[in-house]
Amino acid sequence: MILGELAALLAAGSYASSSNVFSIIIKQTTPLLINLLRGFASTVLMFIILCFASNSVLPDDSLRNYLLLMISGVLGVGIGDSFYFNALNLLGARKTILLETMAPPFTGVISYFYYGTSISIWGWLGIFVTAYGIYIVVNEAEEAKVCRLS
């Protein structure tokens, strides 16, 4: 049971630290260049992992599935992450992460209307506690910045 909690904390720490690193790097280059370099690095790593973990580089699958995967990559990684890096550049890491915490509530509402499913009360409570915690951290950092400038 403790392994799951540790994995969640490690993932959250990794996510927050990568947002901070990207917001520093983005000031020296463009979001598109960072996205291209990151995509190239992940492609090389995936190729190496596939070479060691399986008998072939590409699993046997239909051309349709590969085309859907490429379209998904272009839309999600190519366009979506470019907008994400631009948001990091314009808003900074803290405010961008605060906006990202709104994704689960929006997903819950959309899934209710689109799929007819719902999130349990505990799920909603977890979403709002997490979002509120991030809101407190962002506002505390902003207030500390204002106090230092005064």
ABEGO torsion letter per residue (X at the ends): XAAAAAAAAAAAAAAAAAAAAAAAAAAABBAAAAAAAAAAAAAAAAAAAAAAABABABBBBBAAAAAAAAAAAAAAAAAAAAAAAAAAAAAEAAAAAAAAAAAAAAAAAAAAAAAGBBBBAAAAAAAAAAAAAAAAAAAAAAAAAAAAAX
